[in-house]
Amino acid sequence: MTDLPQPAPPQLLALAAASRPDWSIDQLRDVLAQAHTEGLTWPRALVIVAQLIADPEAEPPDLLAARPEPWRHRRRPPGPETYQRGAAAARAALHPNHTTD
């Protein structure tokens, strides 16, 4: 079984050229290459470029700003006890003289 979707940079660049004639396709190619070397996956790049194409104010370098921060993928989400401790701390700060017996 192959990974889907398959990378298709030439077709994506052709779509961008047809959809956004105001863009420099060479610049988009360079930005895609840079994002790839920095760990951006093809499925994510495809989504981001499609969103940029649809945004009339977007420019190819905006792709780099849309990358997720790498540390977000390596951290486990906090457990429910984290939220409970935070809520208890907020209640204690709002009601400093209130006791819970």
Order of alpha helices (4+ residues) and beta strands (2+ residues): alpha-alpha-alpha-alpha-alpha-alpha
